[in-house]
Amino acid sequence: MASPFPGMDPYLEGDLWQEFHDRLANQISTQLLPQLQPKYVALLSKRYVFDRPGLGMLDLPPEQRIIYPDAHIVQVKEPAPAYAGTMTPTLEVRSLPHSLPIEEVPVLSVEIRDVAQRRLVTVIEILSPVNKRGDGAREYVVRRHDLLQTRTHLLEIDLIRQGGRLHFDEPLPPAPYYAFLSRFDRRPVTQVWAIDLRQPLPNLPVPLLPPDEDVVLELQTAVDACFALVGYERLLDYRQPPPPPPFSDEDSEWINGRIAAATKQTEARIAR
């Protein structure tokens, strides 16, 4: 069966995310290229972000963190005088916590550039867990701030529920997924799409240089193309609960119903 969900498949938020992320960036570029010709081009841009996966404790609030000084203290205990020469001095060692391994995680984004001067016109970012926790989140905040100081449009697609969200002056409407568009000529205003689990992913405008009109990114079409190419439905275990964070009881019931209906359809096709 194909994905049982009309929009984003929450099961992709697990160990297949990195593969899907890169595949989606490729599909977005492929979809936009014909619309951009001959004046613009959609290029893939790769950078590496340092991440400390492991225990997932880097986002603890400060009051829950314990900070150890970067020192190794050893105290020698001399034996009591009465036993001099008969006992070996003992050592008291204060061991420091082991450092979590640091990984370099590749992150793909899509850059719209004009052909004539190769100016950066629009950046399309697909957020990942590495952008939303610990060191990676701090790196992304700096990168985002730098982009917002330029005459570059920024389209951000957040299809993963774990980790923090982007911060704005006004609270975001509740939703599992979002898209954000900051046009350089409308800042500080940002357009927000709150994306419901039960609905197809929206079509998003991709702005260009004035006076050129926006081109359209059909986000659902791009995700469907990834499924058609890879067949993620063969790799995702729909018998298990979706990756964390947990859904509400209402959403969990809806998810289970979608999976059950899709399974029955598949079994019926096989029976024919």
C-alpha positions as CSV (number, residue, x, y, z in Angstrom):
1,M,0.0,0.0,0.0
2,A,1.0,3.6,-0.4
3,S,1.1,5.9,2.6
4,P,-2.2,5.7,4.4
5,F,-2.2,9.4,5.2
6,P,-3.5,12.2,3.0
7,G,-0.7,14.5,4.0
8,M,2.5,14.1,6.0
9,D,3.2,10.5,7.1
10,P,4.1,10.7,10.8
11,Y,6.0,7.4,10.6
12,L,8.7,9.1,8.5
13,E,9.8,11.0,11.6
14,G,11.8,8.1,12.8
15,D,15.1,6.5,11.6
16,L,14.2,7.1,7.9
17,W,13.9,10.8,8.3
18,Q,17.4,11.7,7.1
19,E,16.9,9.7,3.9
20,F,13.5,11.2,3.4
21,H,14.8,14.7,4.1
22,D,17.4,14.5,1.3
23,R,15.0,12.8,-1.1
24,L,12.4,15.6,-0.5
25,A,15.0,18.3,-1.1
26,N,15.8,16.6,-4.5
27,Q,12.1,16.4,-5.4
28,I,11.5,20.1,-4.5
29,S,14.4,21.1,-6.8
30,T,13.2,18.8,-9.6
31,Q,9.7,20.2,-9.4
32,L,10.7,23.8,-9.4
33,L,13.4,23.7,-12.1
34,P,11.0,23.7,-15.1
35,Q,9.0,26.6,-13.6
36,L,12.2,28.7,-13.1
37,Q,13.7,28.4,-16.5
38,P,15.3,30.3,-18.1
39,K,16.0,33.1,-15.6
40,Y,16.4,31.1,-12.4
41,V,17.8,27.7,-11.2
42,A,17.1,25.6,-8.1
43,L,20.3,24.2,-6.7
44,L,20.9,21.8,-3.9
45,S,23.1,23.1,-1.1
46,K,24.7,20.8,1.5
47,R,26.1,21.9,4.8
48,Y,27.1,19.9,7.9
49,V,25.7,20.5,11.4
50,F,27.3,19.2,14.6
51,D,24.8,17.1,16.6
52,R,25.0,15.2,19.8
53,P,22.2,12.6,19.5
54,G,22.4,9.9,22.1
55,L,20.5,10.7,25.3
56,G,18.4,13.6,24.1
57,M,19.1,15.6,27.2
58,L,20.6,18.7,25.6
59,D,17.3,20.6,25.6
60,L,16.8,20.3,29.4
61,P,16.1,23.6,31.0
62,P,19.1,25.1,32.9
63,E,17.7,24.2,36.3
64,Q,17.8,20.5,35.4
65,R,21.4,20.5,34.1
66,I,24.4,19.7,36.2
67,I,27.7,21.4,35.1
68,Y,31.0,19.9,36.1
69,P,34.3,21.9,35.9
70,D,36.7,20.6,33.2
71,A,39.2,19.3,35.8
72,H,40.3,15.9,37.1
73,I,41.0,15.9,40.8
74,V,43.0,13.2,42.5
75,Q,43.7,13.1,46.2
76,V,46.4,10.8,47.6
77,K,45.5,9.3,51.0
78,E,48.6,8.5,53.0
79,P,48.4,5.5,55.4
80,A,48.1,6.1,59.1
81,P,51.5,6.3,60.8
82,A,50.9,3.1,62.8
83,Y,50.8,1.1,59.6
84,A,53.7,2.9,57.8
85,G,55.4,0.7,55.3
86,T,52.6,-2.0,55.5
87,M,49.8,-0.3,53.5
88,T,49.7,1.1,50.0
89,P,48.4,4.7,49.7
90,T,44.9,4.8,48.2
91,L,43.6,7.2,45.5
92,E,40.3,9.0,45.5
93,V,39.3,9.9,41.9
94,R,36.4,12.1,40.9
95,S,35.5,10.8,37.5
96,L,33.9,13.2,35.0
97,P,31.0,12.3,32.8
98,H,31.8,10.8,29.4
99,S,31.3,13.2,26.5
100,L,28.5,12.3,24.1
101,P,29.8,11.6,20.6
102,I,29.5,14.5,18.2
103,E,28.3,13.7,14.7
104,E,28.4,15.8,11.6
105,V,24.9,15.6,10.1
106,P,24.5,16.6,6.4
107,V,21.6,19.0,5.8
108,L,20.3,19.7,2.3
109,S,18.5,22.9,1.4
110,V,17.3,24.3,-1.9
111,E,18.7,27.6,-3.2
112,I,16.9,29.6,-5.9
113,R,19.5,31.7,-7.8
114,D,19.3,33.9,-10.8
115,V,21.3,32.6,-13.7
116,A,22.8,35.9,-14.8
117,Q,24.7,36.7,-11.6
118,R,24.0,33.6,-9.4
119,R,22.5,35.8,-6.8
120,L,20.8,34.0,-3.9
121,V,17.1,34.8,-4.3
122,T,15.3,32.3,-2.1
123,V,16.4,29.6,0.4
124,I,14.1,26.7,1.1
125,E,14.9,25.0,4.4
126,I,13.4,21.6,5.4
127,L,13.8,21.5,9.1
128,S,15.2,18.3,10.8
129,P,15.6,17.2,14.4
130,V,19.2,18.5,14.2
131,N,17.9,22.0,13.5
132,K,15.6,21.8,16.6
133,R,17.7,20.7,19.5
134,G,21.0,21.5,21.2
135,D,24.0,22.8,19.2
136,G,22.1,22.3,15.9
137,A,19.3,24.6,17.0
138,R,21.7,27.3,18.0
139,E,23.5,27.0,14.7
140,Y,20.2,27.3,12.8
141,V,19.1,30.3,14.8
142,V,22.3,32.1,13.8
143,R,22.0,31.0,10.1
144,R,18.4,32.1,10.0
145,H,19.2,35.5,11.6
146,D,22.0,36.0,9.0
147,L,19.6,35.2,6.1
148,L,16.9,37.6,7.5
149,Q,19.4,40.4,7.3
150,T,19.7,40.0,3.5
151,R,17.5,40.5,0.5
152,T,16.8,36.8,0.4
153,H,13.4,35.2,0.8
154,L,13.3,32.3,3.3
155,L,10.8,29.5,3.0
156,E,10.9,27.0,6.0
157,I,9.1,23.7,6.0
158,D,8.7,22.0,9.3
159,L,7.3,18.5,8.8
160,I,8.7,17.0,12.1
161,R,7.0,17.4,15.5
162,Q,9.9,16.7,17.8
163,G,12.1,19.5,19.1
164,G,11.4,23.2,19.5
165,R,9.6,25.5,17.1
166,L,10.6,28.8,15.7
167,H,9.8,31.7,18.0
168,F,7.6,34.6,17.0
169,D,6.0,37.6,18.8
170,E,2.6,35.9,18.6
171,P,1.9,32.3,19.5
172,L,1.6,29.8,16.6
173,P,-1.8,28.2,16.0
174,P,-1.7,24.6,17.3
175,A,-0.7,22.1,14.5
176,P,1.7,19.2,14.1
177,Y,3.4,20.7,11.0
178,Y,4.1,24.2,9.7
179,A,5.5,26.2,6.8
180,F,6.9,29.7,7.2
181,L,7.6,32.3,4.4
182,S,9.6,35.4,5.1
183,R,9.7,37.7,2.1
184,F,12.6,40.2,2.3
185,D,10.3,43.0,1.3
186,R,7.7,42.3,3.9
187,R,9.8,41.7,7.0
188,P,9.3,41.4,9.9
189,V,6.0,39.9,8.9
190,T,6.1,36.1,8.2
191,Q,3.4,34.1,6.6
192,V,2.5,30.9,8.5
193,W,0.7,27.8,7.3
194,A,-0.5,25.6,10.1
195,I,-0.7,22.1,8.6
196,D,-3.2,19.6,9.9
197,L,-2.5,15.9,10.0
198,R,-5.8,15.1,8.3
199,Q,-5.3,17.3,5.3
200,P,-3.0,17.2,2.2
201,L,0.1,19.3,2.4
202,P,-0.5,22.8,1.0
203,N,0.8,24.4,-2.2
204,L,3.4,27.1,-1.2
205,P,4.5,30.2,-3.0
206,V,8.2,30.5,-3.8
207,P,9.0,34.2,-4.3
208,L,11.5,35.5,-6.9
209,L,13.0,38.8,-7.7
210,P,10.6,41.7,-8.3
211,P,8.7,42.1,-10.6
212,D,8.7,38.3,-11.3
213,E,5.7,36.4,-10.0
214,D,5.9,33.6,-7.5
215,V,6.2,30.0,-8.6
216,V,4.3,27.3,-6.8
217,L,5.7,24.4,-4.8
218,E,3.2,21.6,-4.6
219,L,4.5,20.1,-1.4
220,Q,2.1,17.1,-1.4
221,T,3.2,16.2,-4.9
222,A,6.8,16.3,-3.8
223,V,6.2,14.0,-0.8
224,D,4.1,11.6,-3.0
225,A,6.9,11.5,-5.5
226,C,9.3,10.4,-2.7
227,F,6.9,7.5,-1.8
228,A,6.5,6.5,-5.4
229,L,10.3,6.5,-6.0
230,V,11.4,4.7,-2.8
231,G,8.4,2.9,-1.6
232,Y,8.6,4.0,2.1
233,E,5.5,2.1,2.9
234,R,7.5,-1.2,2.5
235,L,10.0,0.1,5.2
236,L,7.7,1.7,7.7
237,D,6.2,-0.5,10.4
238,Y,2.7,0.7,10.7
239,R,1.9,-2.0,13.3
240,Q,3.8,0.1,15.9
241,P,2.9,3.5,17.3
242,P,4.3,6.4,15.3
243,P,7.6,7.9,16.5
244,P,7.4,10.3,19.5
245,P,6.2,12.6,20.7
246,P,2.9,10.8,21.3
247,F,-0.3,12.0,19.6
248,S,-3.5,12.7,21.5
249,D,-6.0,9.9,21.9
250,E,-8.2,11.4,19.2
251,D,-5.3,11.6,16.7
252,S,-4.1,8.1,17.6
253,E,-7.6,6.7,17.0
254,W,-7.7,8.5,13.6
255,I,-4.2,7.2,12.7
256,N,-5.1,3.6,13.6
257,G,-8.3,3.9,11.5
258,R,-6.4,5.1,8.5
259,I,-3.9,2.3,8.7
260,A,-6.6,-0.3,9.2
261,A,-8.5,1.0,6.2
262,A,-5.4,1.0,4.0
263,T,-4.5,-2.5,5.1
264,K,-7.9,-3.8,4.1
265,Q,-7.7,-2.2,0.7
266,T,-4.3,-3.8,0.1
267,E,-5.5,-7.2,1.2
268,A,-8.6,-6.9,-1.1
269,R,-6.4,-6.0,-4.1
270,I,-4.2,-9.0,-3.4
271,A,-7.2,-11.3,-3.1
272,R,-8.3,-10.4,-6.6
